[in-house]
Amino acid sequence: MTAPSCTRSLGARPCHGTRSAALGRSWPSPPANGPRPSPLTWSATPGPCGAPASATRAPAYTASSKRPNDRAARPGFPPLQRAQIVALACLEPIAKGLHITHWSSEDLARQAVADGIVASISPRTVRLILDRVDLQPHRTRYWRTTRLDARFKDRAEKVLWCYGNAERLARKGYWVLCADEVPNFQVLQRTPIRRAIPGSIEQQAFDYTRHGTVNILTFLVVHTGRMRAVVLEQNDAAHYIPALDEFRRSHRRLRGVYLIHDGGPSHIAGATADYFGGCHGWWRPRPTPARASWLDQAELLIHAFGDRYLKRSSWCNREEFIDHLAVAWPEYNELYAHPFEWTWTNQKMRRWFERHGA
């Protein structure tokens, strides 16, 4: 059975079960209301190297030497032809004798003419037709296959209960905390970087110098959306436990923490279990089900933080990157931190489990 998939690009539609909520302003308290950042938009259609803008204009495919009016752009375009173009886009290209792996709007326009669906149609019109039915044959996403058994249901219920009650628990002195690592992040130096100017996007050299790797451990406080980042010399239990202990010492006023993390080796190691047992219930681990790390909201945090602070930059050495990280996560908390409103509740999970878990 397949687990709900999620799109991880920043500014795209949120992961299944999540929505952006209000901006956070302080570590211990819920955030104040604020504007939601608008998704970024950009053009992903490159033109020929050195060609003028007119060279990227999409051609119209026609069966004759004359270019008739594009009927699809008019309100009277027959619904049957629209439906046929949608049906064509739902086919694999091999069904039409083509060996491309997926359709582009140019391919669909050419094939629609070849099949006699229309006399002429432009790629832009094809995109408009598909957009009206929310069909995007040029896009894909991954999912992970989860074993839906009683153990999955038990673990998922505990994690989702924590999300649903995070604010109530915080008022009683218990935090819901998510943890996840970015293992072996490559510290790269790219020179030169040509910053964007009017008429030209930012450009980076393809070649780079590699200055080793860094293991980053991130913590997410669910009810505020605020984070903390810690550098681990190695991604193992011997370094995970001190990071947890430092967090506990920094928040002694709390009565306890519900810790949501995946089944990584450092999380399920015997030494980690012994550490939890010696904390007399202060740490309350809630591991995600096997192959269901998408239930850990820290994965959403890593993408939100990484897109703003880890991509498109250059570091001269490992120490410079670590210094950058030390000032980056507090700035994220001040400017961007916000809780994720998790809408995939236990009730919804159980209905989903009933349909797919047999």
Rosetta silent file (secondary structure, phi, psi, omega in degrees, C-alpha in Angstrom):
SEQUENCE: MTAPSCTRSLGARPCHGTRSAALGRSWPSPPANGPRPSPLTWSATPGPCGAPASATRAPAYTASSKRPNDRAARPGFPPLQRAQIVALACLEPIAKGLHITHWSSEDLARQAVADGIVASISPRTVRLILDRVDLQPHRTRYWRTTRLDARFKDRAEKVLWCYGNAERLARKGYWVLCADEVPNFQVLQRTPIRRAIPGSIEQQAFDYTRHGTVNILTFLVVHTGRMRAVVLEQNDAAHYIPALDEFRRSHRRLRGVYLIHDGGPSHIAGATADYFGGCHGWWRPRPTPARASWLDQAELLIHAFGDRYLKRSSWCNREEFIDHLAVAWPEYNELYAHPFEWTWTNQKMRRWFERHGA
SCORE:     score description
SCORE:     0.000 S_00000001
   1 L     0.000  154.892 -175.647    0.000    0.000    0.000 S_00000001
   2 E  -108.755  140.034  178.318    1.133    3.504   -0.610 S_00000001
   3 L   -83.014  156.921  176.042    1.399    6.280    1.897 S_00000001
   4 L   -56.514  131.029 -177.935    0.135    9.775    1.161 S_00000001
   5 L   -87.540  164.458  178.683    2.749   11.484   -0.942 S_00000001
   6 L  -142.137  144.670  175.312    4.057   14.973   -0.439 S_00000001
   7 L   -91.978  128.570 -170.063    5.625   17.651   -2.556 S_00000001
   8 L  -106.206    4.438 -179.930    8.705   19.026   -0.877 S_00000001
   9 L   -79.263  139.228 -178.334    9.568   22.104   -2.865 S_00000001
  10 L   -66.951  135.594  179.252    9.253   25.415   -1.064 S_00000001
  11 L    88.085   -8.721  178.074    6.336   27.509   -2.159 S_00000001
  12 L   -86.049 -179.286  178.774    4.570   24.528   -3.674 S_00000001
  13 L   -61.392  135.775 -174.847    1.389   22.985   -2.386 S_00000001
  14 L   -63.362  163.898  178.596    1.987   21.759    1.210 S_00000001
  15 L   -60.994  152.281  176.737    2.463   18.116    2.101 S_00000001
  16 L   -50.585  121.112  178.253   -0.618   15.946    2.512 S_00000001
  17 L    93.986    5.741 -179.575   -2.042   16.867    5.857 S_00000001
  18 E  -132.530  152.087  170.172   -0.311   20.200    6.330 S_00000001
  19 E  -142.300  150.798  175.390   -0.993   23.862    5.753 S_00000001
  20 E   -70.190  140.179  177.331    1.057   26.905    6.589 S_00000001
  21 L  -115.867 -161.781 -173.147   -0.187   28.739    9.634 S_00000001
  22 L   -70.818  159.667 -179.646    0.657   32.080   11.196 S_00000001
  23 L   -72.195  145.226  177.032    4.208   33.338   11.639 S_00000001
  24 L   -96.554  149.472 -177.954    5.986   32.712   14.944 S_00000001
  25 L  -124.112  -21.336 -176.350    7.818   35.479   16.799 S_00000001
  26 L  -142.611  155.530 -175.503    9.161   34.010   20.065 S_00000001
  27 L   -66.682  -52.319 -171.102   10.479   30.686   21.301 S_00000001
  28 L   -84.685  -13.994 -171.917    8.197   29.856   24.266 S_00000001
  29 L  -117.265  155.243  175.791    4.901   31.335   23.141 S_00000001
  30 L   -60.347  151.794 -173.797    2.543   30.754   20.196 S_00000001
  31 L   -77.322  160.246  172.383    3.134   33.145   17.283 S_00000001
  32 L   -83.656  161.377  179.004    1.236   36.252   16.382 S_00000001
  33 L   -67.814  147.006  179.364   -0.699   36.428   13.173 S_00000001
  34 L  -158.888  169.301 -178.147    1.238   37.531   10.125 S_00000001
  35 L   -71.195  146.076  176.150    1.112   37.423    6.356 S_00000001
  36 L   -87.438  131.985 -179.952    1.782   34.161    4.604 S_00000001
  37 L   -60.858  142.034  178.913    4.627   34.289    2.092 S_00000001
  38 L   -81.173  141.438  177.283    3.449   34.064   -1.483 S_00000001
  39 L   -61.544  145.979  178.019    4.681   31.097   -3.555 S_00000001
  40 L   -81.441  147.912  175.622    7.397   31.960   -6.025 S_00000001
  41 L  -127.301  149.169 -179.863    6.764   31.642   -9.723 S_00000001
  42 L  -156.740  164.801  176.558    9.267   31.393  -12.511 S_00000001
  43 L   -94.740  131.042 -179.713    9.662   30.419  -16.127 S_00000001
  44 L  -111.816   18.634 -178.560   11.269   27.047  -16.715 S_00000001
  45 L  -106.158  100.640 -178.875   11.310   27.215  -20.528 S_00000001
  46 L   -78.793  150.885  175.038   14.817   27.995  -21.788 S_00000001
  47 L   -98.148  172.780  176.894   15.426   29.391  -25.226 S_00000001
  48 L   -59.741  148.001 -176.927   18.226   28.494  -27.615 S_00000001
  49 L   -59.885  124.707  178.755   21.632   29.718  -26.484 S_00000001
  50 L    79.181    2.193 -177.161   22.092   33.311  -27.566 S_00000001
  51 L   -83.507  151.219  175.589   18.627   33.496  -29.109 S_00000001
  52 L   -71.829  171.132 -177.095   16.356   36.523  -28.659 S_00000001
  53 H   -59.673  -34.079 -177.748   13.166   36.318  -26.650 S_00000001
  54 H   -65.359  -20.016 -178.440   11.128   35.790  -29.798 S_00000001
  55 H   -73.111  -16.352 -179.724   13.027   32.563  -30.440 S_00000001
  56 H   -95.172    2.051 -179.237   11.374   30.939  -27.421 S_00000001
  57 L   -65.715  132.793 -176.633    7.846   31.658  -28.598 S_00000001
  58 L   -69.758  131.065  179.618    5.884   28.423  -28.795 S_00000001
  59 L   -78.143  158.873  172.860    5.026   27.467  -32.392 S_00000001
  60 L   -98.431  134.084 -179.974    1.575   26.467  -33.548 S_00000001
  61 E   -95.118  128.664 -175.750    1.325   23.056  -35.150 S_00000001
  62 E  -138.285  154.758 -179.866   -0.860   22.991  -38.235 S_00000001
  63 L   -88.307   -4.551 -179.452   -1.674   20.564  -40.985 S_00000001
  64 L  -131.016  174.106 -178.744   -1.397   23.223  -43.689 S_00000001
  65 L   -74.902  -20.499  178.001    0.994   26.007  -44.664 S_00000001
  66 L   -91.213  148.440  179.332   -1.450   28.627  -43.402 S_00000001
  67 L  -102.362  100.525  179.894   -1.929   29.283  -39.717 S_00000001
  68 L   -73.015  170.521  177.374   -5.669   29.413  -38.983 S_00000001
  69 L   -61.947  143.624  179.981   -7.100   30.997  -35.878 S_00000001
  70 L   -77.931  104.281 -174.225   -6.539   28.986  -32.723 S_00000001
  71 H   -67.539  -26.403 -177.156  -10.040   27.698  -32.005 S_00000001
  72 H   -67.162  -22.097 -178.471   -9.105   26.521  -28.531 S_00000001
  73 H   -79.655  -10.878 -178.591   -8.632   30.101  -27.383 S_00000001
  74 L   -95.114  149.419 -179.455  -12.246   30.917  -28.176 S_00000001
  75 L   -59.442  -27.276 -177.264  -15.107   30.144  -25.796 S_00000001
  76 L   -81.636    8.923  179.350  -16.827   28.138  -28.554 S_00000001
  77 L   -59.488  127.697 -172.908  -14.077   25.514  -28.730 S_00000001
  78 L   -60.504  132.776  178.558  -15.942   22.188  -28.797 S_00000001
  79 H   -58.902  -31.872 -179.516  -15.914   20.317  -25.478 S_00000001
  80 H   -62.470  -41.366  179.914  -15.340   17.048  -27.342 S_00000001
  81 H   -68.519  -36.906  174.972  -12.026   18.252  -28.698 S_00000001
  82 H   -60.589  -45.196 -179.202  -10.962   19.458  -25.276 S_00000001
  83 H   -63.761  -36.045  179.318  -11.832   16.052  -23.832 S_00000001
  84 H   -67.984  -37.176  177.359   -9.856   14.315  -26.579 S_00000001
  85 H   -68.005  -39.353  176.286   -6.768   16.403  -25.825 S_00000001
  86 H   -63.076  -43.496  179.022   -7.114   15.607  -22.121 S_00000001
  87 H   -63.034  -37.738  177.790   -7.476   11.911  -22.954 S_00000001
  88 H   -62.743  -41.882 -179.116   -4.367   12.114  -25.145 S_00000001
  89 H   -67.038  -22.272  179.603   -2.388   13.659  -22.293 S_00000001
  90 H   -83.567  -10.424  178.141   -3.436   10.766  -20.039 S_00000001
  91 L   -82.730  152.018  168.292   -1.900    8.205  -22.399 S_00000001
  92 L   -75.009  140.301 -177.229    1.700    7.087  -22.213 S_00000001
  93 H   -55.044  -28.476 -179.210    3.565    8.373  -25.289 S_00000001
  94 H   -63.178  -24.436  177.848    4.423    4.819  -26.338 S_00000001
  95 H   -63.758  -20.794  177.542    0.720    4.314  -27.073 S_00000001
  96 H  -106.771   15.771  178.233    1.249    6.695  -30.006 S_00000001
  97 L    79.575   13.386  179.779    4.500    5.079  -31.076 S_00000001
  98 L  -101.852  145.486 -176.931    6.695    7.669  -29.355 S_00000001
  99 L  -106.432   13.173  171.890    9.599    6.722  -27.116 S_00000001
 100 L   -69.303  154.800 -175.463    9.716    9.922  -25.054 S_00000001
 101 L   -83.935  -22.219 -179.867    9.181    9.332  -21.350 S_00000001
 102 L  -158.425  160.965 -178.495    6.500   11.994  -20.834 S_00000001
 103 L   -80.805  142.977  162.317    4.459   14.549  -22.762 S_00000001
 104 L  -109.062  166.973  179.183    5.354   18.191  -23.178 S_00000001
 105 H   -63.847  -33.535  176.976    2.812   20.728  -24.406 S_00000001
 106 H   -65.411  -41.745  178.633    4.684   20.878  -27.734 S_00000001
 107 H   -62.978  -42.635 -178.608    4.473   17.088  -28.092 S_00000001
 108 H   -66.919  -38.782  178.166    0.746   17.104  -27.309 S_00000001
 109 H   -62.884  -45.479  179.719    0.055   19.912  -29.768 S_00000001
 110 H   -64.158  -41.495 -177.762    1.876   18.071  -32.564 S_00000001
 111 H   -71.223  -34.370  178.318    0.175   14.763  -31.730 S_00000001
 112 H   -62.699  -37.033  176.567   -3.292   16.348  -31.540 S_00000001
 113 H   -70.491  -43.065 -178.970   -2.841   17.589  -35.118 S_00000001
 114 H   -63.710  -33.189  179.359   -1.434   14.244  -36.268 S_00000001
 115 L   -82.645   -4.513  179.781   -4.432   12.406  -34.776 S_00000001
 116 L    78.554   16.648  178.706   -6.883   14.754  -36.474 S_00000001
 117 L   -69.293  -43.147  177.885   -8.282   16.096  -33.207 S_00000001
 118 L  -137.577  159.511  176.255   -7.731   19.695  -34.346 S_00000001
 119 L   -78.984  -33.419 -179.848   -6.439   21.326  -37.509 S_00000001
 120 E  -159.255  142.021  178.269   -4.082   23.578  -35.574 S_00000001
 121 E  -158.872  143.462  179.814   -3.302   24.247  -31.935 S_00000001
 122 L   -95.051  153.998  175.523   -0.502   25.974  -30.060 S_00000001
 123 H   -56.639  -34.757  179.706    1.355   24.515  -27.068 S_00000001
 124 H   -62.570  -40.624  179.891    0.113   27.436  -24.990 S_00000001
 125 H   -67.885  -37.512  175.501   -3.499   26.490  -25.694 S_00000001
 126 H   -58.404  -43.919  179.219   -2.775   22.895  -24.790 S_00000001
 127 H   -62.557  -38.150  178.252   -1.455   24.096  -21.436 S_00000001
 128 H   -64.641  -41.760  179.470   -4.612   26.151  -20.863 S_00000001
 129 H   -63.001  -45.413 -178.839   -6.827   23.141  -21.598 S_00000001
 130 H   -69.320  -34.192 -179.889   -4.884   20.907  -19.239 S_00000001
 131 H   -63.936  -32.990 -178.934   -4.743   23.596  -16.566 S_00000001
 132 H   -68.894  -20.663  177.319   -8.536   23.770  -16.469 S_00000001
 133 L  -111.345   11.166  177.573   -8.688   20.093  -15.459 S_00000001
 134 L    56.678   48.637  178.654   -5.585   20.293  -13.225 S_00000001
 135 L  -114.246  125.021 -175.553   -3.590   17.875  -15.384 S_00000001
 136 L  -130.693   79.406 -176.465    0.209   18.262  -15.397 S_00000001
 137 L   -67.276  -14.153 -179.808    1.852   15.501  -17.472 S_00000001
 138 L   -84.801   -6.327 -176.271    5.243   17.214  -17.246 S_00000001
 139 L  -110.230  156.387  175.764    5.420   16.794  -13.463 S_00000001
 140 L  -148.053  162.594  175.563    6.048   13.800  -11.227 S_00000001
 141 L  -147.013  158.967 -178.889    6.454   13.077   -7.541 S_00000001
 142 L  -100.214  158.996  169.639    7.758   10.213   -5.443 S_00000001
 143 L  -140.500  164.746  175.496    6.093    8.225   -2.711 S_00000001
 144 L  -114.270  136.593  179.129    7.226    5.604   -0.233 S_00000001
 145 E   -84.594  121.102 -176.742    5.440    2.300    0.146 S_00000001
 146 L  -106.398  140.471  175.825    4.539    1.747    3.788 S_00000001
 147 L   -79.573  110.589 -176.513    3.658   -1.552    5.383 S_00000001
 148 L   -90.270   92.386  179.119    0.169   -0.928    6.725 S_00000001
 149 L  -129.514 -173.509 -177.434   -0.106   -3.244    9.697 S_00000001
 150 H   -62.814  -33.827  179.833   -1.133   -2.976   13.329 S_00000001
 151 H   -67.797  -39.120  175.867    2.274   -1.556   14.282 S_00000001
 152 H   -59.619  -48.826 -176.714    1.921    1.222   11.701 S_00000001
 153 H   -60.613  -42.550 -178.391   -1.513    2.110   13.022 S_00000001
 154 H   -63.876  -47.237 -179.069   -0.349    2.142   16.639 S_00000001
 155 H   -68.413  -41.472 -179.422    2.662    4.380   15.979 S_00000001
 156 H   -63.319  -39.873  179.397    0.801    6.702   13.615 S_00000001
 157 H   -61.665  -39.474 -179.600   -1.991    7.203   16.146 S_00000001
 158 H   -68.209  -40.361  178.895    0.510    8.255   18.818 S_00000001
 159 H   -66.619  -46.831 -177.740    2.271   10.709   16.500 S_00000001
 160 H   -67.406  -31.790  175.238   -0.962   12.227   15.212 S_00000001
 161 H   -62.287  -41.471  178.887   -2.307   12.528   18.747 S_00000001
 162 H   -61.401  -43.943  179.706    0.743   14.614   19.635 S_00000001
 163 H   -63.893  -42.529 -178.061    0.167   16.939   16.676 S_00000001
 164 H   -68.483  -21.079 -175.868   -3.513   17.329   17.461 S_00000001
 165 L  -118.259   16.284 -173.882   -2.832   18.182   21.103 S_00000001
 166 H   -59.769  -45.040 -178.384    0.440   20.134   20.824 S_00000001
 167 H   -68.552  -41.207  178.980   -0.961   23.473   21.970 S_00000001
 168 H   -64.036  -40.706  178.653   -2.943   21.958   24.848 S_00000001
 169 H   -65.515  -38.247 -179.845    0.113   20.035   26.003 S_00000001
 170 H   -61.772  -37.415  178.605    2.278   23.175   25.807 S_00000001
 171 H   -65.698  -24.306  179.729   -0.086   24.966   28.183 S_00000001
 172 L   -94.727    1.058  177.128    0.447   22.114   30.651 S_00000001
 173 L    97.630   12.110  177.462    4.228   22.253   30.367 S_00000001
 174 E  -116.392  131.647  176.835    4.816   19.519   27.781 S_00000001
 175 E  -103.255  148.105  167.896    6.266   20.227   24.366 S_00000001
 176 E   -99.403  119.462 -173.523    5.894   18.182   21.200 S_00000001
 177 E  -123.064  130.605  175.508    9.317   18.159   19.562 S_00000001
 178 E  -105.386  142.251  179.981   10.289   16.746   16.160 S_00000001
 179 E  -132.483  142.516  175.556   13.880   15.782   15.362 S_00000001
 180 E  -162.130  155.516 -178.156   15.589   14.845   12.125 S_00000001
 181 E  -108.991  153.302  163.762   19.066   14.973   10.614 S_00000001
 182 E  -109.464   94.988 -174.116   20.605   16.276    7.422 S_00000001
 183 E   -80.873  141.837  172.297   23.454   13.767    7.174 S_00000001
 184 E    53.613   47.843  175.044   26.673   14.484    5.294 S_00000001
 185 E   -68.746  126.973 -175.796   25.726   17.908    3.971 S_00000001
 186 E   -80.956  126.459  176.793   28.434   18.869    1.478 S_00000001
 187 E   -90.687  107.781 -173.246   30.222   22.149    2.143 S_00000001
 188 E  -113.705  142.716  174.336   30.932   23.486   -1.358 S_00000001
 189 E  -114.529  120.042  178.129   32.844   26.534   -2.522 S_00000001
 190 L  -118.235  123.308  177.179   31.825   27.942   -5.907 S_00000001
 191 L  -138.285  137.860   -6.013   33.715   30.889   -7.382 S_00000001
 192 L   -87.470  166.890  169.204   32.766   33.126   -8.880 S_00000001
 193 E  -111.470  120.835  178.810   29.062   33.662   -8.238 S_00000001
 194 E   -94.710  110.341 -176.038   27.557   36.257  -10.530 S_00000001
 195 L   -70.145  157.492 -177.001   24.659   37.844   -8.706 S_00000001
 196 L   -65.650  140.350  172.724   21.430   38.648  -10.489 S_00000001
 197 E  -133.405  163.394  178.347   21.138   41.944  -12.330 S_00000001
 198 L   -52.610  124.843  178.891   18.299   43.291  -14.490 S_00000001
 199 L    90.499   -0.954 -178.639   18.052   41.043  -17.520 S_00000001
 200 E  -149.458  128.918  178.197   20.214   38.239  -16.112 S_00000001
 201 L   -78.441  167.066  177.812   19.567   35.603  -13.459 S_00000001
 202 L   -61.749  142.641  179.905   22.168   34.580  -10.905 S_00000001
 203 E  -127.617  137.713  177.962   24.911   32.373  -12.308 S_00000001
 204 E  -123.172  145.831  175.872   27.175   29.951  -10.472 S_00000001
 205 L   -65.099  140.375  179.917   30.272   28.183  -11.694 S_00000001
 206 L   -69.063  -37.301 -179.859   29.673   24.509  -12.434 S_00000001
 207 L   -77.314  150.893 -179.258   32.998   23.533  -10.843 S_00000001
 208 L  -148.967  163.314  172.754   33.395   23.611   -7.083 S_00000001
 209 E  -109.567  129.678 -176.778   35.805   22.844   -4.253 S_00000001
 210 E   -96.806  126.923 -178.380   34.527   20.423   -1.631 S_00000001
 211 E  -112.381   45.135  177.303   35.407   21.196    1.995 S_00000001
 212 E    84.393 -167.769 -177.974   34.114   18.075    3.670 S_00000001
 213 E  -129.842  162.608  178.963   30.678   17.346    5.088 S_00000001
 214 E  -136.007  135.881  173.344   28.601   18.361    8.097 S_00000001
 215 E   -95.649  122.993 -176.892   25.891   16.437    9.943 S_00000001
 216 E  -112.820  124.380  173.963   23.048   18.757   10.959 S_00000001
 217 E  -103.123  126.795 -179.692   20.501   17.820   13.622 S_00000001
 218 E  -114.570  140.891  172.920   17.323   19.913   13.609 S_00000001
 219 E  -115.995  137.994  176.462   14.694   20.278   16.319 S_00000001
 220 E  -123.640  122.143  173.258   11.204   21.645   15.630 S_00000001
 221 E   -85.616  112.462 -166.848    8.898   22.831   18.419 S_00000001
 222 L   -63.476  -42.546 -172.023    5.538   21.914   16.927 S_00000001
 223 L   -76.400  -14.371  176.737    3.248   24.429   18.633 S_00000001
 224 L  -114.449  -23.295 -176.084    5.432   27.447   17.702 S_00000001
 225 L    80.443    5.418 -179.161    7.233   26.257   14.570 S_00000001
 226 L   -83.488  157.573 -170.254   10.540   27.463   15.974 S_00000001
 227 E  -130.910  171.961  171.119   13.708   25.454   15.437 S_00000001
 228 E  -148.090  139.615  179.073   17.197   24.731   16.647 S_00000001
 229 E  -120.478  135.087 -178.181   20.111   23.350   14.610 S_00000001
 230 E  -129.040  137.296  176.367   23.033   21.415   16.067 S_00000001
 231 E   -90.506  126.629  177.065   26.188   20.212   14.298 S_00000001
 232 E  -106.547  131.843  177.725   27.062   16.570   15.004 S_00000001
 233 L   -64.546  -35.652  175.066   30.589   15.332   14.375 S_00000001
 234 L  -140.898  150.046 -178.621   29.096   11.953   13.512 S_00000001
 235 L   -91.254   73.637 -178.843   25.535   10.842   12.909 S_00000001
 236 L  -143.823  174.858 -177.006   25.396    8.208   15.635 S_00000001
 237 H   -64.158  -32.810 -178.749   23.974    7.616   19.091 S_00000001
 238 H   -62.817  -23.920  178.662   27.176    8.767   20.795 S_00000001
 239 H  -106.383  -23.734  177.718   26.582   12.280   19.403 S_00000001
 240 H   -68.983  -42.574 -176.886   22.758   12.231   19.281 S_00000001
 241 H   -62.597  -46.234  177.355   22.434   11.637   23.034 S_00000001
 242 H   -60.789  -33.356  178.140   24.543   14.681   24.089 S_00000001
 243 H   -66.354  -40.223  176.532   22.455   16.880   21.772 S_00000001
 244 H   -65.361  -40.854 -178.046   19.288   15.619   23.434 S_00000001
 245 H   -66.564  -37.785  177.652   20.789   16.116   26.878 S_00000001
 246 H   -65.069  -38.504  177.578   21.819   19.694   26.062 S_00000001
 247 H   -63.743  -41.403 -179.592   18.265   20.421   24.904 S_00000001
 248 H   -64.060  -42.902  179.159   16.911   19.007   28.155 S_00000001
 249 H   -63.677  -32.864 -179.512   19.253   21.126   30.282 S_00000001
 250 H   -75.309  -14.673 -176.211   18.209   24.221   28.337 S_00000001
 251 L  -132.371   49.032 -178.858   14.518   23.547   29.034 S_00000001
 252 L   -64.673  -23.320 -178.177   14.454   22.271   32.594 S_00000001
 253 L   -68.906  -18.700  179.260   11.311   24.247   33.303 S_00000001
 254 L   -73.010  149.897  176.881    9.356   21.869   31.071 S_00000001
 255 L   -82.235  -21.365  179.145    7.617   18.903   32.634 S_00000001
 256 E   172.803  170.515 -178.890    8.457   16.717   29.657 S_00000001
 257 E  -136.656  129.286  169.777    8.837   16.420   25.882 S_00000001
 258 E   -87.783  111.238 -173.812    7.081   14.154   23.381 S_00000001
 259 E   -99.953  116.534  177.623    9.887   13.435   20.921 S_00000001
 260 E  -102.160  119.279  176.414    8.886   12.480   17.378 S_00000001
 261 E  -148.518  165.256 -176.936   11.680   11.026   15.289 S_00000001
 262 L   -85.827 -170.987 -176.068   12.109    8.339   12.653 S_00000001
 263 L   -93.040   36.554  177.824   13.740    4.934   12.950 S_00000001
 264 L   -63.052  155.373 -176.784   17.287    6.061   12.175 S_00000001
 265 H   -54.218  -40.437 -179.012   20.117    4.006   13.691 S_00000001
 266 H   -71.354  -22.161 -177.849   21.010    6.677   16.251 S_00000001
 267 H   -82.348  -29.580 -175.446   17.346    6.972   17.311 S_00000001
 268 H  -109.154    6.891 -179.752   16.749    3.295   17.998 S_00000001
 269 L   -63.150  153.538  179.517   20.186    2.379   19.343 S_00000001
 270 H   -60.769  -37.932  179.532   20.357    0.630   22.701 S_00000001
 271 H   -64.141  -36.853  178.110   22.340    3.503   24.197 S_00000001
 272 H   -66.469  -42.729  178.159   19.603    5.952   23.172 S_00000001
 273 H   -62.629  -39.989  177.920   16.929    3.751   24.719 S_00000001
 274 H   -64.535  -37.907  178.515   18.965    3.547   27.947 S_00000001
 275 H   -63.783  -45.216  178.614   19.292    7.340   28.005 S_00000001
 276 H   -60.061  -41.926 -179.064   15.528    7.776   27.639 S_00000001
 277 H   -64.154  -30.027 -179.791   14.957    5.251   30.411 S_00000001
 278 L   -82.881   -2.561 -179.574   17.261    7.172   32.740 S_00000001
 279 L   -93.502    3.710  173.296   15.356   10.442   32.270 S_00000001
 280 L    56.062   42.236  173.967   12.400    9.176   34.342 S_00000001
 281 L    86.568    1.016  178.253    9.767    9.991   31.731 S_00000001
 282 L   -66.136  -46.442  172.573   10.957   13.477   30.786 S_00000001
 283 E   -87.085  129.702  178.073   11.606   12.267   27.254 S_00000001
 284 E  -123.022   86.127 -174.336    8.589   10.484   25.775 S_00000001
 285 E   -65.073  138.653  175.437    9.740    9.061   22.416 S_00000001
 286 E  -130.861   82.748 -178.022    7.147    8.675   19.669 S_00000001
 287 E   -68.775  145.448  175.829    8.912    6.996   16.726 S_00000001
 288 L   -74.005  157.211  176.990    7.280    7.213   13.326 S_00000001
 289 L   -61.749  159.923  178.091    6.238    3.926   11.667 S_00000001
 290 L   -59.124  135.621  178.802    8.752    2.121    9.488 S_00000001
 291 L    58.017   31.737  177.927    9.101    3.757    6.055 S_00000001
 292 L  -136.759   41.185  179.774    6.765    6.550    7.165 S_00000001
 293 H   -65.695  -12.134  177.368    9.185    9.314    8.084 S_00000001
 294 H   -65.164  -10.828  174.879    6.838   11.677    6.224 S_00000001
 295 H   -79.910   -7.560  179.996    4.896   11.788    9.510 S_00000001
 296 L   -91.171  113.094 -178.619    7.803   13.723   11.044 S_00000001
 297 L   -64.863  -15.624  177.184    7.205   17.455   10.639 S_00000001
 298 H   -62.961  -25.394  175.816   10.947   18.037   10.984 S_00000001
 299 H   -65.692  -37.581  176.671   11.232   16.949    7.344 S_00000001
 300 H   -66.394  -39.802  178.349    9.068   19.911    6.361 S_00000001
 301 H   -61.441  -44.129 -177.820   11.251   22.186    8.476 S_00000001
 302 H   -58.736  -40.818  179.343   14.437   20.959    6.798 S_00000001
 303 H   -71.231  -40.375  178.954   13.111   21.868    3.371 S_00000001
 304 H   -65.134  -43.883  179.667   11.789   25.261    4.505 S_00000001
 305 H   -70.903  -44.282 -176.960   15.056   26.103    6.253 S_00000001
 306 H   -63.321  -38.933 -179.572   17.300   24.581    3.597 S_00000001
 307 H   -64.089  -29.006 -177.989   15.734   26.457    0.705 S_00000001
 308 H   -92.344  -30.718 -168.599   16.445   29.766    2.442 S_00000001
 309 H  -123.905  -12.841 -175.997   19.794   29.136    4.126 S_00000001
 310 L  -113.368  -20.520 -178.928   21.587   26.121    2.628 S_00000001
 311 L   -93.082  157.503  171.306   21.067   26.432   -1.128 S_00000001
 312 L    57.332   42.164  176.041   22.754   28.777   -3.602 S_00000001
 313 L  -139.532  176.275 -175.962   25.659   29.763   -1.423 S_00000001
 314 L  -141.848  138.241 -179.142   29.386   29.171   -1.178 S_00000001
 315 L  -129.098  137.012 -176.331   31.643   28.546    1.797 S_00000001
 316 L   -75.936  -23.918  179.227   35.427   28.785    1.907 S_00000001
 317 L  -162.158  173.380 -177.443   35.778   26.086    4.554 S_00000001
 318 H   -64.635  -39.367 -178.592   33.829   23.899    6.948 S_00000001
 319 H   -63.662  -37.872  178.921   34.214   26.329    9.861 S_00000001
 320 H   -63.811  -39.171  178.360   32.655   29.145    7.829 S_00000001
 321 H   -65.195  -42.039  179.851   29.629   26.971    7.113 S_00000001
 322 H   -63.642  -39.763  176.013   29.238   26.075   10.798 S_00000001
 323 H   -63.633  -39.902  177.567   29.407   29.781   11.720 S_00000001
 324 H   -61.245  -44.632 -179.145   26.774   30.493    9.057 S_00000001
 325 H   -62.527  -36.245 -177.374   24.499   27.812   10.493 S_00000001
 326 H   -64.599  -29.745  178.587   24.889   29.243   14.010 S_00000001
 327 H   -98.659  -15.029 -176.189   23.403   32.591   12.940 S_00000001
 328 H   -74.736  -45.063 -174.866   20.991   31.201   10.333 S_00000001
 329 H   -69.565  -34.604  173.225   18.610   29.251   12.556 S_00000001
 330 H   -64.687  -36.060  177.707   17.980   32.139   15.021 S_00000001
 331 H   -66.400  -38.895  175.473   17.246   34.395   12.039 S_00000001
 332 H   -57.844  -42.758 -179.965   14.849   31.777   10.662 S_00000001
 333 H   -61.506  -36.532 -177.793   13.025   31.824   13.989 S_00000001
 334 H   -77.348  -34.673 -170.618   12.640   35.605   13.846 S_00000001
 335 H  -104.326  -33.422 -167.963   11.619   35.927   10.198 S_00000001
 336 L  -126.491  -15.255 -172.528   10.072   32.708    8.934 S_00000001
 337 L   -62.237  135.149  175.511    9.185   30.314   11.735 S_00000001
 338 L  -157.230  147.139  178.173    5.572   29.237   11.829 S_00000001
 339 L   -71.612  148.800  173.757    3.743   26.121   13.033 S_00000001
 340 E   -91.334  122.964  178.782    2.490   23.656   10.473 S_00000001
 341 E   -81.173  107.609 -172.284   -1.240   23.116   10.809 S_00000001
 342 E   -90.054  108.961 -173.801   -1.466   19.363   10.501 S_00000001
 343 L   -95.526   -6.862  177.999   -4.856   18.446    9.075 S_00000001
 344 L   -84.497   91.823 -173.663   -4.298   14.692    8.705 S_00000001
 345 L   -84.554  173.911  175.800   -5.938   13.702   11.967 S_00000001
 346 H   -60.450  -37.900  179.963   -6.282   10.313   13.605 S_00000001
 347 H   -62.993  -43.554  178.810   -9.831   10.082   12.306 S_00000001
 348 H   -67.803  -38.372  179.048   -8.693   10.644    8.725 S_00000001
 349 H   -62.749  -41.730 -179.147   -5.791    8.246    9.160 S_00000001
 350 H   -65.462  -38.805  176.627   -8.085    5.496   10.393 S_00000001
 351 H   -64.578  -41.846  177.682  -10.421    5.902    7.416 S_00000001
 352 H   -63.848  -40.252  179.441   -7.427    5.803    5.095 S_00000001
 353 H   -64.988  -39.683  178.890   -6.083    2.750    6.911 S_00000001
 354 H   -62.870  -35.343 -179.460   -9.410    0.943    6.557 S_00000001
 355 H   -75.509  -35.870 -171.294   -9.376    1.489    2.803 S_00000001
 356 H  -113.750  -11.115 -171.314   -5.768    0.484    2.181 S_00000001
 357 L   -86.269   -6.499 -177.345   -4.605   -1.539    5.173 S_00000001
 358 L   -68.610    0.000    0.000   -6.336   -4.830    4.454 S_00000001
